[in-house]
Amino acid sequence: MKTLLVSRDESLQAELAAQGSARLPALLLEATRHDLRDAVERLLPQPPELVLFDASEVEPSQAALLEPLARHYPDASFILLTRAPQHDLLIRAMRVGMREPLYVSDQKPAMTLSDICSQIGRLDAAFLESCLVHVAPGFGVLAAADDPTMATQMKPDHIDAILRVARQHYDYVLLDVGRQIDALSLRALDQADAIYPVLQLALPDIRDGRRLLDIFRSLGYPSGRTRLIVNRYEKGGKLRLADLEQALGADVLHTVPNDYLSATDSVNQGIPLLQLARSSPVARSLAELVETVTERRLPESKGLFDRLFGRAETEH
């Protein structure tokens, strides 16, 4: 991956030049620039695939130059490096039995999912809102239990109550239930408008996906409710999307390209990809996925007049 490094740190330049080829994917240091102004004034004849920008010593007067630099290299991934210490807390949204991080934030949750379940009698919109970690405008996360033993105290009826309140007061409710199918995750899936299994083009994923879809079919879920997403997708592999669709008997809704470096840096820094590397392939793919999902929900948010006439138009 051809890389432009914007940094005055000679040791960083030397380290990247010496060890970049050992990264996955391999980094080829194409050129270096001292600062953003230098990078904008001396553009590369061939656009880089990756721009590494050392933000630890950036001057305020140059911060605005980052946007024009991104316009000059629209297809490049941008990663900001910082030496500021981080004290991150892993936040998981409605995780029942899994321990994988969904989102990273430095905010400490006032209450977790298990705390709400233990005080389910207090549940209303204000109480639920007060328990969320607000990691971005319009985006709140309900943290999973820190102690896995607390999850045993959660009941399917608790999930019903929480989802009932959430549906009434939020435009979208995203549940990350993981791969484990149990009474809690089934109760959540029963109420889902759409289910998005995330797979990779690999035989173990195809096998697990087939088992999962068989469970959904046995539960009577409509086939249109399940929409497959293929993660870390690379064209030209031995397995094709058609092979996956044939094996599972379901269509792929969306593919997310393999962009290991951008995704890893986003997780390590705790910054969403759409903020950290807006022009990266995976960020663009996620933005397209959001548009796809929200377009499917659009008729539900129309006014009564549009909804009635929209229904009439589709029926004729």
ABEGO torsion letter per residue (X at the ends): XBBBBBBABAAAAAAAAAAAAABOBBBBBABBBABAAAAAABBBABBBABBBBBAAABBAAAAAAAAAAAAABAABBBBBBBABBBBBBBBBBGBAABABBABBBABBBABBAAAAAAAAAABBAAAAAAABBBABBGBBBBBBBABAAAAAABBAAAAAAAAAAAAAABABBBBBAEABBBAAAAAAAAABABBBBBBBBBAAAAAAAAAAAAAAAAAGBBAAABBBBBBGBBBGBABBAAAAAAAAGBBBABBBBBBAAAAAAAAAAGBBAAAABAABAAAAAAAAAAAAAAAAAAAAABBAAAAAAAAAAAAX
